[in-house]
Amino acid sequence: MSNLYQLYQQWNEQIKSLYDWRRAENHKVLAWLMVAIMVSKDVCLDRLGLGLPNEAKPESVAQQFRHWLKTRR
């Protein structure tokens, strides 16, 4: 298991204990957003997906983060 995935899992558990969101996707997106910011040392949404260990295109990751941040909940 990669260090980034372990970090994601730790943060995901912490977020779950802090926020009682109905949808688990909210915890996951926030945890990956935090990992992406830490890895890239940048907050530009278009570049955050470059350092993540996933199969999605960086543009798709940026779009998901952007959508999550715009949602009021």
Predicted model as a PDB file, atoms N, CA, C, CB and O in Angstrom, pLDDT in the B-factor column:
MODEL        1                                                                  
ATOM      1  N   MET A   1       0.855  -1.177   0.000  1.00 53.00           N  
ATOM      2  CA  MET A   1       0.000   0.000   0.000  1.00 53.00           C  
ATOM      3  C   MET A   1       0.897   1.235   0.000  1.00 53.00           C  
ATOM      4  CB  MET A   1      -0.971   0.001   1.231  1.00 53.00           C  
ATOM      5  O   MET A   1       1.864   1.306   0.759  1.00 53.00           O  
ATOM      6  N   SER A   2       0.582   2.188  -0.837  1.00 79.00           N  
ATOM      7  CA  SER A   2       1.420   3.374  -0.939  1.00 79.00           C  
ATOM      8  C   SER A   2       1.232   4.293   0.263  1.00 79.00           C  
ATOM      9  CB  SER A   2       1.112   4.126  -2.225  1.00 79.00           C  
ATOM     10  O   SER A   2       0.203   4.260   0.937  1.00 79.00           O  
ATOM     11  N   ASN A   3       2.233   5.101   0.509  1.00 89.00           N  
ATOM     12  CA  ASN A   3       2.173   6.054   1.613  1.00 89.00           C  
ATOM     13  C   ASN A   3       1.049   7.062   1.427  1.00 89.00           C  
ATOM     14  CB  ASN A   3       3.498   6.780   1.751  1.00 89.00           C  
ATOM     15  O   ASN A   3       0.418   7.477   2.399  1.00 89.00           O  
ATOM     16  N   LEU A   4       0.793   7.459   0.174  1.00 86.00           N  
ATOM     17  CA  LEU A   4      -0.289   8.414  -0.078  1.00 86.00           C  
ATOM     18  C   LEU A   4      -1.637   7.812   0.260  1.00 86.00           C  
ATOM     19  CB  LEU A   4      -0.275   8.870  -1.534  1.00 86.00           C  
ATOM     20  O   LEU A   4      -2.506   8.487   0.812  1.00 86.00           O  
ATOM     21  N   TYR A   5      -1.814   6.532  -0.074  1.00 89.00           N  
ATOM     22  CA  TYR A   5      -3.084   5.890   0.227  1.00 89.00           C  
ATOM     23  C   TYR A   5      -3.260   5.721   1.737  1.00 89.00           C  
ATOM     24  CB  TYR A   5      -3.174   4.529  -0.477  1.00 89.00           C  
ATOM     25  O   TYR A   5      -4.367   5.863   2.257  1.00 89.00           O  
ATOM     26  N   GLN A   6      -2.171   5.419   2.434  1.00 92.00           N  
ATOM     27  CA  GLN A   6      -2.246   5.322   3.897  1.00 92.00           C  
ATOM     28  C   GLN A   6      -2.596   6.671   4.510  1.00 92.00           C  
ATOM     29  CB  GLN A   6      -0.915   4.810   4.475  1.00 92.00           C  
ATOM     30  O   GLN A   6      -3.407   6.748   5.433  1.00 92.00           O  
ATOM     31  N   LEU A   7      -1.984   7.733   3.995  1.00 91.00           N  
ATOM     32  CA  LEU A   7      -2.293   9.074   4.472  1.00 91.00           C  
ATOM     33  C   LEU A   7      -3.759   9.408   4.202  1.00 91.00           C  
ATOM     34  CB  LEU A   7      -1.373  10.111   3.802  1.00 91.00           C  
ATOM     35  O   LEU A   7      -4.445   9.969   5.057  1.00 91.00           O  
ATOM     36  N   TYR A   8      -4.232   9.056   2.998  1.00 90.00           N  
ATOM     37  CA  TYR A   8      -5.638   9.266   2.660  1.00 90.00           C  
ATOM     38  C   TYR A   8      -6.544   8.541   3.659  1.00 90.00           C  
ATOM     39  CB  TYR A   8      -5.925   8.782   1.222  1.00 90.00           C  
ATOM     40  O   TYR A   8      -7.518   9.116   4.147  1.00 90.00           O  
ATOM     41  N   GLN A   9      -6.227   7.288   3.960  1.00 93.00           N  
ATOM     42  CA  GLN A   9      -7.068   6.519   4.877  1.00 93.00           C  
ATOM     43  C   GLN A   9      -7.094   7.139   6.275  1.00 93.00           C  
ATOM     44  CB  GLN A   9      -6.573   5.076   4.957  1.00 93.00           C  
ATOM     45  O   GLN A   9      -8.146   7.197   6.912  1.00 93.00           O  
ATOM     46  N   GLN A  10      -5.945   7.597   6.745  1.00 94.00           N  
ATOM     47  CA  GLN A  10      -5.888   8.231   8.066  1.00 94.00           C  
ATOM     48  C   GLN A  10      -6.721   9.503   8.098  1.00 94.00           C  
ATOM     49  CB  GLN A  10      -4.437   8.546   8.448  1.00 94.00           C  
ATOM     50  O   GLN A  10      -7.486   9.733   9.035  1.00 94.00           O  
ATOM     51  N   TRP A  11      -6.567  10.322   7.074  1.00 92.00           N  
ATOM     52  CA  TRP A  11      -7.330  11.571   7.045  1.00 92.00           C  
ATOM     53  C   TRP A  11      -8.813  11.317   6.850  1.00 92.00           C  
ATOM     54  CB  TRP A  11      -6.815  12.481   5.942  1.00 92.00           C  
ATOM     55  O   TRP A  11      -9.649  12.026   7.409  1.00 92.00           O  
ATOM     56  N   ASN A  12      -9.138  10.310   6.060  1.00 91.00           N  
ATOM     57  CA  ASN A  12     -10.542   9.977   5.848  1.00 91.00           C  
ATOM     58  C   ASN A  12     -11.195   9.582   7.176  1.00 91.00           C  
ATOM     59  CB  ASN A  12     -10.681   8.835   4.812  1.00 91.00           C  
ATOM     60  O   ASN A  12     -12.317   9.997   7.463  1.00 91.00           O  
ATOM     61  N   GLU A  13     -10.506   8.793   7.972  1.00 93.00           N  
ATOM     62  CA  GLU A  13     -11.041   8.399   9.283  1.00 93.00           C  
ATOM     63  C   GLU A  13     -11.190   9.613  10.205  1.00 93.00           C  
ATOM     64  CB  GLU A  13     -10.127   7.345   9.942  1.00 93.00           C  
ATOM     65  O   GLU A  13     -12.186   9.726  10.919  1.00 93.00           O  
ATOM     66  N   GLN A  14     -10.221  10.507  10.194  1.00 92.00           N  
ATOM     67  CA  GLN A  14     -10.300  11.713  11.023  1.00 92.00           C  
ATOM     68  C   GLN A  14     -11.480  12.582  10.599  1.00 92.00           C  
ATOM     69  CB  GLN A  14      -8.989  12.517  10.934  1.00 92.00           C  
ATOM     70  O   GLN A  14     -12.216  13.097  11.440  1.00 92.00           O  
ATOM     71  N   ILE A  15     -11.652  12.739   9.300  1.00 91.00           N  
ATOM     72  CA  ILE A  15     -12.752  13.562   8.778  1.00 91.00           C  
ATOM     73  C   ILE A  15     -14.092  12.943   9.153  1.00 91.00           C  
ATOM     74  CB  ILE A  15     -12.643  13.716   7.239  1.00 91.00           C  
ATOM     75  O   ILE A  15     -15.028  13.653   9.519  1.00 91.00           O  
ATOM     76  N   LYS A  16     -14.185  11.615   9.061  1.00 91.00           N  
ATOM     77  CA  LYS A  16     -15.429  10.935   9.446  1.00 91.00           C  
ATOM     78  C   LYS A  16     -15.770  11.195  10.904  1.00 91.00           C  
ATOM     79  CB  LYS A  16     -15.316   9.427   9.200  1.00 91.00           C  
ATOM     80  O   LYS A  16     -16.939  11.349  11.256  1.00 91.00           O  
ATOM     81  N   SER A  17     -14.742  11.245  11.759  1.00 91.00           N  
ATOM     82  CA  SER A  17     -15.004  11.474  13.182  1.00 91.00           C  
ATOM     83  C   SER A  17     -15.366  12.931  13.468  1.00 91.00           C  
ATOM     84  CB  SER A  17     -13.788  11.074  14.009  1.00 91.00           C  
ATOM     85  O   SER A  17     -16.014  13.221  14.474  1.00 91.00           O  
ATOM     86  N   LEU A  18     -14.952  13.846  12.592  1.00 89.00           N  
ATOM     87  CA  LEU A  18     -15.235  15.266  12.810  1.00 89.00           C  
ATOM     88  C   LEU A  18     -16.539  15.730  12.173  1.00 89.00           C  
ATOM     89  CB  LEU A  18     -14.104  16.092  12.276  1.00 89.00           C  
ATOM     90  O   LEU A  18     -17.231  16.587  12.722  1.00 89.00           O  
ATOM     91  N   TYR A  19     -16.874  15.165  11.015  1.00 85.00           N  
ATOM     92  CA  TYR A  19     -18.043  15.614  10.267  1.00 85.00           C  
ATOM     93  C   TYR A  19     -19.011  14.460  10.059  1.00 85.00           C  
ATOM     94  CB  TYR A  19     -17.627  16.213   8.916  1.00 85.00           C  
ATOM     95  O   TYR A  19     -18.609  13.363   9.672  1.00 85.00           O  
ATOM     96  N   ASP A  20     -20.267  14.711  10.313  1.00 84.00           N  
ATOM     97  CA  ASP A  20     -21.294  13.694  10.154  1.00 84.00           C  
ATOM     98  C   ASP A  20     -22.070  13.958   8.863  1.00 84.00           C  
ATOM     99  CB  ASP A  20     -22.246  13.674  11.379  1.00 84.00           C  
ATOM    100  O   ASP A  20     -23.247  14.320   8.890  1.00 84.00           O  
ATOM    101  N   TRP A  21     -21.386  13.769   7.737  1.00 83.00           N  
ATOM    102  CA  TRP A  21     -22.039  13.946   6.456  1.00 83.00           C  
ATOM    103  C   TRP A  21     -22.751  12.658   6.077  1.00 83.00           C  
ATOM    104  CB  TRP A  21     -21.025  14.356   5.368  1.00 83.00           C  
ATOM    105  O   TRP A  21     -22.262  11.566   6.364  1.00 83.00           O  
ATOM    106  N   ARG A  22     -23.890  12.782   5.441  1.00 84.00           N  
ATOM    107  CA  ARG A  22     -24.671  11.598   5.046  1.00 84.00           C  
ATOM    108  C   ARG A  22     -23.985  10.807   3.941  1.00 84.00           C  
ATOM    109  CB  ARG A  22     -26.066  12.013   4.586  1.00 84.00           C  
ATOM    110  O   ARG A  22     -24.031   9.577   3.924  1.00 84.00           O  
ATOM    111  N   ARG A  23     -23.352  11.519   3.025  1.00 84.00           N  
ATOM    112  CA  ARG A  23     -22.723  10.847   1.888  1.00 84.00           C  
ATOM    113  C   ARG A  23     -21.239  10.611   2.158  1.00 84.00           C  
ATOM    114  CB  ARG A  23     -22.906  11.675   0.602  1.00 84.00           C  
ATOM    115  O   ARG A  23     -20.500  11.546   2.466  1.00 84.00           O  
ATOM    116  N   ALA A  24     -20.816   9.369   2.040  1.00 84.00           N  
ATOM    117  CA  ALA A  24     -19.412   9.012   2.279  1.00 84.00           C  
ATOM    118  C   ALA A  24     -18.481   9.664   1.263  1.00 84.00           C  
ATOM    119  CB  ALA A  24     -19.238   7.495   2.237  1.00 84.00           C  
ATOM    120  O   ALA A  24     -17.296   9.854   1.535  1.00 84.00           O  
ATOM    121  N   GLU A  25     -19.019  10.009   0.086  1.00 86.00           N  
ATOM    122  CA  GLU A  25     -18.196  10.634  -0.945  1.00 86.00           C  
ATOM    123  C   GLU A  25     -17.609  11.958  -0.473  1.00 86.00           C  
ATOM    124  CB  GLU A  25     -19.013  10.852  -2.206  1.00 86.00           C  
ATOM    125  O   GLU A  25     -16.511  12.337  -0.882  1.00 86.00           O  
ATOM    126  N   ASN A  26     -18.347  12.662   0.392  1.00 86.00           N  
ATOM    127  CA  ASN A  26     -17.837  13.939   0.900  1.00 86.00           C  
ATOM    128  C   ASN A  26     -16.559  13.744   1.700  1.00 86.00           C  
ATOM    129  CB  ASN A  26     -18.891  14.630   1.765  1.00 86.00           C  
ATOM    130  O   ASN A  26     -15.617  14.526   1.568  1.00 86.00           O  
ATOM    131  N   HIS A  27     -16.519  12.712   2.525  1.00 89.00           N  
ATOM    132  CA  HIS A  27     -15.315  12.423   3.294  1.00 89.00           C  
ATOM    133  C   HIS A  27     -14.160  12.072   2.370  1.00 89.00           C  
ATOM    134  CB  HIS A  27     -15.568  11.283   4.283  1.00 89.00           C  
ATOM    135  O   HIS A  27     -13.032  12.528   2.559  1.00 89.00           O  
ATOM    136  N   LYS A  28     -14.457  11.257   1.372  1.00 87.00           N  
ATOM    137  CA  LYS A  28     -13.420  10.800   0.454  1.00 87.00           C  
ATOM    138  C   LYS A  28     -12.825  11.957  -0.339  1.00 87.00           C  
ATOM    139  CB  LYS A  28     -13.981   9.754  -0.496  1.00 87.00           C  
ATOM    140  O   LYS A  28     -11.605  12.066  -0.463  1.00 87.00           O  
ATOM    141  N   VAL A  29     -13.672  12.809  -0.868  1.00 87.00           N  
ATOM    142  CA  VAL A  29     -13.185  13.923  -1.687  1.00 87.00           C  
ATOM    143  C   VAL A  29     -12.351  14.883  -0.849  1.00 87.00           C  
ATOM    144  CB  VAL A  29     -14.360  14.671  -2.337  1.00 87.00           C  
ATOM    145  O   VAL A  29     -11.297  15.334  -1.296  1.00 87.00           O  
ATOM    146  N   LEU A  30     -12.805  15.199   0.350  1.00 89.00           N  
ATOM    147  CA  LEU A  30     -12.040  16.110   1.197  1.00 89.00           C  
ATOM    148  C   LEU A  30     -10.692  15.491   1.577  1.00 89.00           C  
ATOM    149  CB  LEU A  30     -12.842  16.467   2.464  1.00 89.00           C  
ATOM    150  O   LEU A  30      -9.679  16.191   1.592  1.00 89.00           O  
ATOM    151  N   ALA A  31     -10.664  14.208   1.881  1.00 90.00           N  
ATOM    152  CA  ALA A  31      -9.402  13.551   2.222  1.00 90.00           C  
ATOM    153  C   ALA A  31      -8.443  13.562   1.034  1.00 90.00           C  
ATOM    154  CB  ALA A  31      -9.656  12.107   2.683  1.00 90.00           C  
ATOM    155  O   ALA A  31      -7.260  13.856   1.203  1.00 90.00           O  
ATOM    156  N   TRP A  32      -8.936  13.247  -0.168  1.00 89.00           N  
ATOM    157  CA  TRP A  32      -8.067  13.276  -1.347  1.00 89.00           C  
ATOM    158  C   TRP A  32      -7.629  14.692  -1.675  1.00 89.00           C  
ATOM    159  CB  TRP A  32      -8.777  12.662  -2.550  1.00 89.00           C  
ATOM    160  O   TRP A  32      -6.504  14.898  -2.129  1.00 89.00           O  
ATOM    161  N   LEU A  33      -8.497  15.672  -1.452  1.00 89.00           N  
ATOM    162  CA  LEU A  33      -8.130  17.068  -1.687  1.00 89.00           C  
ATOM    163  C   LEU A  33      -6.981  17.464  -0.755  1.00 89.00           C  
ATOM    164  CB  LEU A  33      -9.355  18.003  -1.474  1.00 89.00           C  
ATOM    165  O   LEU A  33      -6.040  18.134  -1.178  1.00 89.00           O  
ATOM    166  N   MET A  34      -7.058  17.057   0.489  1.00 90.00           N  
ATOM    167  CA  MET A  34      -5.995  17.372   1.446  1.00 90.00           C  
ATOM    168  C   MET A  34      -4.681  16.686   1.048  1.00 90.00           C  
ATOM    169  CB  MET A  34      -6.411  16.942   2.871  1.00 90.00           C  
ATOM    170  O   MET A  34      -3.616  17.299   1.128  1.00 90.00           O  
ATOM    171  N   VAL A  35      -4.750  15.431   0.625  1.00 89.00           N  
ATOM    172  CA  VAL A  35      -3.550  14.723   0.173  1.00 89.00           C  
ATOM    173  C   VAL A  35      -2.966  15.412  -1.053  1.00 89.00           C  
ATOM    174  CB  VAL A  35      -3.873  13.244  -0.145  1.00 89.00           C  
ATOM    175  O   VAL A  35      -1.753  15.598  -1.142  1.00 89.00           O  
ATOM    176  N   ALA A  36      -3.815  15.791  -1.992  1.00 88.00           N  
ATOM    177  CA  ALA A  36      -3.350  16.435  -3.224  1.00 88.00           C  
ATOM    178  C   ALA A  36      -2.651  17.762  -2.926  1.00 88.00           C  
ATOM    179  CB  ALA A  36      -4.527  16.666  -4.182  1.00 88.00           C  
ATOM    180  O   ALA A  36      -1.612  18.060  -3.515  1.00 88.00           O  
ATOM    181  N   ILE A  37      -3.205  18.544  -2.029  1.00 89.00           N  
ATOM    182  CA  ILE A  37      -2.584  19.818  -1.670  1.00 89.00           C  
ATOM    183  C   ILE A  37      -1.225  19.571  -1.017  1.00 89.00           C  
ATOM    184  CB  ILE A  37      -3.502  20.626  -0.720  1.00 89.00           C  
ATOM    185  O   ILE A  37      -0.258  20.280  -1.300  1.00 89.00           O  
ATOM    186  N   MET A  38      -1.154  18.577  -0.155  1.00 87.00           N  
ATOM    187  CA  MET A  38       0.110  18.282   0.512  1.00 87.00           C  
ATOM    188  C   MET A  38       1.168  17.810  -0.483  1.00 87.00           C  
ATOM    189  CB  MET A  38      -0.098  17.226   1.596  1.00 87.00           C  
ATOM    190  O   MET A  38       2.319  18.243  -0.417  1.00 87.00           O  
ATOM    191  N   VAL A  39       0.789  16.936  -1.393  1.00 85.00           N  
ATOM    192  CA  VAL A  39       1.745  16.381  -2.352  1.00 85.00           C  
ATOM    193  C   VAL A  39       2.214  17.433  -3.347  1.00 85.00           C  
ATOM    194  CB  VAL A  39       1.123  15.205  -3.098  1.00 85.00           C  
ATOM    195  O   VAL A  39       3.409  17.552  -3.618  1.00 85.00           O  
ATOM    196  N   SER A  40       1.283  18.187  -3.882  1.00 83.00           N  
ATOM    197  CA  SER A  40       1.649  19.152  -4.923  1.00 83.00           C  
ATOM    198  C   SER A  40       2.183  20.460  -4.356  1.00 83.00           C  
ATOM    199  CB  SER A  40       0.456  19.439  -5.799  1.00 83.00           C  
ATOM    200  O   SER A  40       2.815  21.239  -5.070  1.00 83.00           O  
ATOM    201  N   LYS A  41       1.930  20.700  -3.071  1.00 83.00           N  
ATOM    202  CA  LYS A  41       2.332  21.956  -2.427  1.00 83.00           C  
ATOM    203  C   LYS A  41       1.804  23.155  -3.211  1.00 83.00           C  
ATOM    204  CB  LYS A  41       3.870  22.035  -2.304  1.00 83.00           C  
ATOM    205  O   LYS A  41       2.458  24.190  -3.343  1.00 83.00           O  
ATOM    206  N   ASP A  42       0.600  22.964  -3.721  1.00 81.00           N  
ATOM    207  CA  ASP A  42      -0.051  23.966  -4.562  1.00 81.00           C  
ATOM    208  C   ASP A  42      -1.552  23.846  -4.332  1.00 81.00           C  
ATOM    209  CB  ASP A  42       0.316  23.777  -6.085  1.00 81.00           C  
ATOM    210  O   ASP A  42      -2.048  22.774  -3.987  1.00 81.00           O  
ATOM    211  N   VAL A  43      -2.261  24.925  -4.520  1.00 82.00           N  
ATOM    212  CA  VAL A  43      -3.710  24.864  -4.367  1.00 82.00           C  
ATOM    213  C   VAL A  43      -4.439  25.127  -5.685  1.00 82.00           C  
ATOM    214  CB  VAL A  43      -4.162  25.864  -3.319  1.00 82.00           C  
ATOM    215  O   VAL A  43      -5.652  25.334  -5.693  1.00 82.00           O  
ATOM    216  N   CYS A  44      -3.716  25.121  -6.775  1.00 84.00           N  
ATOM    217  CA  CYS A  44      -4.341  25.282  -8.091  1.00 84.00           C  
ATOM    218  C   CYS A  44      -5.058  23.985  -8.442  1.00 84.00           C  
ATOM    219  CB  CYS A  44      -3.281  25.653  -9.189  1.00 84.00           C  
ATOM    220  O   CYS A  44      -4.423  22.942  -8.599  1.00 84.00           O  
ATOM    221  N   LEU A  45      -6.372  24.051  -8.564  1.00 82.00           N  
ATOM    222  CA  LEU A  45      -7.164  22.841  -8.806  1.00 82.00           C  
ATOM    223  C   LEU A  45      -6.758  22.110 -10.072  1.00 82.00           C  
ATOM    224  CB  LEU A  45      -8.623  23.190  -8.882  1.00 82.00           C  
ATOM    225  O   LEU A  45      -6.836  20.882 -10.126  1.00 82.00           O  
ATOM    226  N   ASP A  46      -6.328  22.834 -11.084  1.00 82.00           N  
ATOM    227  CA  ASP A  46      -5.965  22.195 -12.343  1.00 82.00           C  
ATOM    228  C   ASP A  46      -4.703  21.348 -12.236  1.00 82.00           C  
ATOM    229  CB  ASP A  46      -5.781  23.238 -13.407  1.00 82.00           C  
ATOM    230  O   ASP A  46      -4.483  20.469 -13.069  1.00 82.00           O  
ATOM    231  N   ARG A  47      -3.868  21.596 -11.226  1.00 82.00           N  
ATOM    232  CA  ARG A  47      -2.622  20.839 -11.072  1.00 82.00           C  
ATOM    233  C   ARG A  47      -2.669  19.825  -9.929  1.00 82.00           C  
ATOM    234  CB  ARG A  47      -1.476  21.792 -10.846  1.00 82.00           C  
ATOM    235  O   ARG A  47      -1.740  19.030  -9.780  1.00 82.00           O  
ATOM    236  N   LEU A  48      -3.715  19.836  -9.132  1.00 81.00           N  
ATOM    237  CA  LEU A  48      -3.759  18.961  -7.953  1.00 81.00           C  
ATOM    238  C   LEU A  48      -3.805  17.480  -8.303  1.00 81.00           C  
ATOM    239  CB  LEU A  48      -4.954  19.306  -7.107  1.00 81.00           C  
ATOM    240  O   LEU A  48      -3.267  16.662  -7.558  1.00 81.00           O  
ATOM    241  N   GLY A  49      -4.419  17.121  -9.392  1.00 79.00           N  
ATOM    242  CA  GLY A  49      -4.551  15.714  -9.749  1.00 79.00           C  
ATOM    243  C   GLY A  49      -3.283  15.079 -10.274  1.00 79.00           C  
ATOM    244  O   GLY A  49      -3.225  13.859 -10.425  1.00 79.00           O  
ATOM    245  N   LEU A  50      -2.266  15.877 -10.556  1.00 80.00           N  
ATOM    246  CA  LEU A  50      -1.042  15.338 -11.141  1.00 80.00           C  
ATOM    247  C   LEU A  50      -0.274  14.418 -10.199  1.00 80.00           C  
ATOM    248  CB  LEU A  50      -0.152  16.463 -11.568  1.00 80.00           C  
ATOM    249  O   LEU A  50       0.357  13.465 -10.659  1.00 80.00           O  
ATOM    250  N   GLY A  51      -0.310  14.675  -8.907  1.00 75.00           N  
ATOM    251  CA  GLY A  51       0.464  13.884  -7.974  1.00 75.00           C  
ATOM    252  C   GLY A  51      -0.293  12.766  -7.286  1.00 75.00           C  
ATOM    253  O   GLY A  51       0.268  12.070  -6.440  1.00 75.00           O  
ATOM    254  N   LEU A  52      -1.548  12.585  -7.630  1.00 79.00           N  
ATOM    255  CA  LEU A  52      -2.356  11.560  -6.965  1.00 79.00           C  
ATOM    256  C   LEU A  52      -2.223  10.203  -7.650  1.00 79.00           C  
ATOM    257  CB  LEU A  52      -3.822  11.983  -6.935  1.00 79.00           C  
ATOM    258  O   LEU A  52      -2.111  10.126  -8.873  1.00 79.00           O  
ATOM    259  N   PRO A  53      -2.237   9.136  -6.856  1.00 76.00           N  
ATOM    260  CA  PRO A  53      -2.129   7.787  -7.426  1.00 76.00           C  
ATOM    261  C   PRO A  53      -3.485   7.251  -7.874  1.00 76.00           C  
ATOM    262  CB  PRO A  53      -1.508   6.832  -6.408  1.00 76.00           C  
ATOM    263  O   PRO A  53      -4.011   6.311  -7.278  1.00 76.00           O  
ATOM    264  N   ASN A  54      -4.039   7.835  -8.902  1.00 73.00           N  
ATOM    265  CA  ASN A  54      -5.330   7.351  -9.389  1.00 73.00           C  
ATOM    266  C   ASN A  54      -5.294   7.251 -10.904  1.00 73.00           C  
ATOM    267  CB  ASN A  54      -6.481   8.280  -8.934  1.00 73.00           C  
ATOM    268  O   ASN A  54      -4.369   7.739 -11.553  1.00 73.00           O  
ATOM    269  N   GLU A  55      -6.301   6.618 -11.447  1.00 74.00           N  
ATOM    270  CA  GLU A  55      -6.340   6.388 -12.883  1.00 74.00           C  
ATOM    271  C   GLU A  55      -7.109   7.468 -13.626  1.00 74.00           C  
ATOM    272  CB  GLU A  55      -6.951   5.047 -13.170  1.00 74.00           C  
ATOM    273  O   GLU A  55      -7.135   7.474 -14.856  1.00 74.00           O  
ATOM    274  N   ALA A  56      -7.726   8.371 -12.904  1.00 76.00           N  
ATOM    275  CA  ALA A  56      -8.500   9.436 -13.541  1.00 76.00           C  
ATOM    276  C   ALA A  56      -7.564  10.487 -14.124  1.00 76.00           C  
ATOM    277  CB  ALA A  56      -9.474  10.085 -12.533  1.00 76.00           C  
ATOM    278  O   ALA A  56      -6.444  10.674 -13.649  1.00 76.00           O  
ATOM    279  N   LYS A  57      -8.033  11.154 -15.140  1.00 82.00           N  
ATOM    280  CA  LYS A  57      -7.261  12.243 -15.731  1.00 82.00           C  
ATOM    281  C   LYS A  57      -7.201  13.404 -14.742  1.00 82.00           C  
ATOM    282  CB  LYS A  57      -7.884  12.701 -17.085  1.00 82.00           C  
ATOM    283  O   LYS A  57      -8.156  13.639 -14.002  1.00 82.00           O  
ATOM    284  N   PRO A  58      -6.084  14.128 -14.725  1.00 79.00           N  
ATOM    285  CA  PRO A  58      -5.977  15.281 -13.815  1.00 79.00           C  
ATOM    286  C   PRO A  58      -7.117  16.291 -14.000  1.00 79.00           C  
ATOM    287  CB  PRO A  58      -4.641  15.983 -14.027  1.00 79.00           C  
ATOM    288  O   PRO A  58      -7.544  16.929 -13.038  1.00 79.00           O  
ATOM    289  N   GLU A  59      -7.608  16.433 -15.237  1.00 82.00           N  
ATOM    290  CA  GLU A  59      -8.718  17.355 -15.489  1.00 82.00           C  
ATOM    291  C   GLU A  59      -9.986  16.886 -14.777  1.00 82.00           C  
ATOM    292  CB  GLU A  59      -8.977  17.484 -17.002  1.00 82.00           C  
ATOM    293  O   GLU A  59     -10.752  17.697 -14.256  1.00 82.00           O  
ATOM    294  N   SER A  60     -10.196  15.572 -14.760  1.00 85.00           N  
ATOM    295  CA  SER A  60     -11.374  15.025 -14.087  1.00 85.00           C  
ATOM    296  C   SER A  60     -11.283  15.215 -12.578  1.00 85.00           C  
ATOM    297  CB  SER A  60     -11.537  13.540 -14.420  1.00 85.00           C  
ATOM    298  O   SER A  60     -12.280  15.505 -11.917  1.00 85.00           O  
ATOM    299  N   VAL A  61     -10.076  15.049 -12.041  1.00 84.00           N  
ATOM    300  CA  VAL A  61      -9.871  15.244 -10.613  1.00 84.00           C  
ATOM    301  C   VAL A  61     -10.138  16.699 -10.252  1.00 84.00           C  
ATOM    302  CB  VAL A  61      -8.441  14.835 -10.202  1.00 84.00           C  
ATOM    303  O   VAL A  61     -10.807  16.986  -9.259  1.00 84.00           O  
ATOM    304  N   ALA A  62      -9.613  17.614 -11.061  1.00 85.00           N  
ATOM    305  CA  ALA A  62      -9.834  19.044 -10.819  1.00 85.00           C  
ATOM    306  C   ALA A  62     -11.316  19.375 -10.877  1.00 85.00           C  
ATOM    307  CB  ALA A  62      -9.062  19.894 -11.841  1.00 85.00           C  
ATOM    308  O   ALA A  62     -11.817  20.145 -10.058  1.00 85.00           O  
ATOM    309  N   GLN A  63     -12.019  18.796 -11.844  1.00 87.00           N  
ATOM    310  CA  GLN A  63     -13.450  19.045 -11.971  1.00 87.00           C  
ATOM    311  C   GLN A  63     -14.210  18.517 -10.754  1.00 87.00           C  
ATOM    312  CB  GLN A  63     -13.989  18.400 -13.250  1.00 87.00           C  
ATOM    313  O   GLN A  63     -15.145  19.168 -10.288  1.00 87.00           O  
ATOM    314  N   GLN A  64     -13.829  17.363 -10.240  1.00 86.00           N  
ATOM    315  CA  GLN A  64     -14.485  16.803  -9.058  1.00 86.00           C  
ATOM    316  C   GLN A  64     -14.233  17.686  -7.841  1.00 86.00           C  
ATOM    317  CB  GLN A  64     -13.989  15.367  -8.788  1.00 86.00           C  
ATOM    318  O   GLN A  64     -15.156  17.963  -7.076  1.00 86.00           O  
ATOM    319  N   PHE A  65     -12.983  18.133  -7.655  1.00 88.00           N  
ATOM    320  CA  PHE A  65     -12.677  19.025  -6.532  1.00 88.00           C  
ATOM    321  C   PHE A  65     -13.452  20.333  -6.659  1.00 88.00           C  
ATOM    322  CB  PHE A  65     -11.162  19.309  -6.463  1.00 88.00           C  
ATOM    323  O   PHE A  65     -14.008  20.833  -5.681  1.00 88.00           O  
ATOM    324  N   ARG A  66     -13.482  20.877  -7.862  1.00 89.00           N  
ATOM    325  CA  ARG A  66     -14.188  22.143  -8.100  1.00 89.00           C  
ATOM    326  C   ARG A  66     -15.672  22.001  -7.773  1.00 89.00           C  
ATOM    327  CB  ARG A  66     -14.007  22.600  -9.565  1.00 89.00           C  
ATOM    328  O   ARG A  66     -16.249  22.872  -7.124  1.00 89.00           O  
ATOM    329  N   HIS A  67     -16.285  20.922  -8.214  1.00 89.00           N  
ATOM    330  CA  HIS A  67     -17.700  20.675  -7.952  1.00 89.00           C  
ATOM    331  C   HIS A  67     -17.946  20.533  -6.444  1.00 89.00           C  
ATOM    332  CB  HIS A  67     -18.175  19.406  -8.701  1.00 89.00           C  
ATOM    333  O   HIS A  67     -18.911  21.082  -5.912  1.00 89.00           O  
ATOM    334  N   TRP A  68     -17.071  19.797  -5.770  1.00 86.00           N  
ATOM    335  CA  TRP A  68     -17.230  19.586  -4.330  1.00 86.00           C  
ATOM    336  C   TRP A  68     -17.122  20.908  -3.571  1.00 86.00           C  
ATOM    337  CB  TRP A  68     -16.175  18.591  -3.813  1.00 86.00           C  
ATOM    338  O   TRP A  68     -17.879  21.154  -2.632  1.00 86.00           O  
ATOM    339  N   LEU A  69     -16.190  21.748  -3.978  1.00 88.00           N  
ATOM    340  CA  LEU A  69     -15.997  23.030  -3.288  1.00 88.00           C  
ATOM    341  C   LEU A  69     -17.156  23.994  -3.519  1.00 88.00           C  
ATOM    342  CB  LEU A  69     -14.701  23.676  -3.743  1.00 88.00           C  
ATOM    343  O   LEU A  69     -17.452  24.823  -2.658  1.00 88.00           O  
ATOM    344  N   LYS A  70     -17.814  23.893  -4.674  1.00 89.00           N  
ATOM    345  CA  LYS A  70     -18.935  24.796  -4.971  1.00 89.00           C  
ATOM    346  C   LYS A  70     -20.231  24.373  -4.288  1.00 89.00           C  
ATOM    347  CB  LYS A  70     -19.157  24.866  -6.467  1.00 89.00           C  
ATOM    348  O   LYS A  70     -21.130  25.193  -4.104  1.00 89.00           O  
ATOM    349  N   THR A  71     -20.332  23.107  -3.914  1.00 81.00           N  
ATOM    350  CA  THR A  71     -21.552  22.607  -3.281  1.00 81.00           C  
ATOM    351  C   THR A  71     -21.707  23.246  -1.900  1.00 81.00           C  
ATOM    352  CB  THR A  71     -21.524  21.054  -3.169  1.00 81.00           C  
ATOM    353  O   THR A  71     -20.755  23.294  -1.120  1.00 81.00           O  
ATOM    354  N   ARG A  72     -22.875  23.719  -1.616  1.00 71.00           N  
ATOM    355  CA  ARG A  72     -23.117  24.430  -0.345  1.00 71.00           C  
ATOM    356  C   ARG A  72     -22.949  23.548   0.878  1.00 71.00           C  
ATOM    357  CB  ARG A  72     -24.505  25.013  -0.339  1.00 71.00           C  
ATOM    358  O   ARG A  72     -22.478  24.014   1.915  1.00 71.00           O  
ATOM    359  N   ARG A  73     -23.323  22.294   0.773  1.00 63.00           N  
ATOM    360  CA  ARG A  73     -23.245  21.394   1.929  1.00 63.00           C  
ATOM    361  C   ARG A  73     -21.821  21.150   2.290  1.00 63.00           C  
ATOM    362  CB  ARG A  73     -23.946  20.071   1.654  1.00 63.00           C  
ATOM    363  O   ARG A  73     -21.542  20.417   3.239  1.00 63.00           O  
TER     364      ARG A  73                                                      
ENDMDL                                                                          
END                                                                             
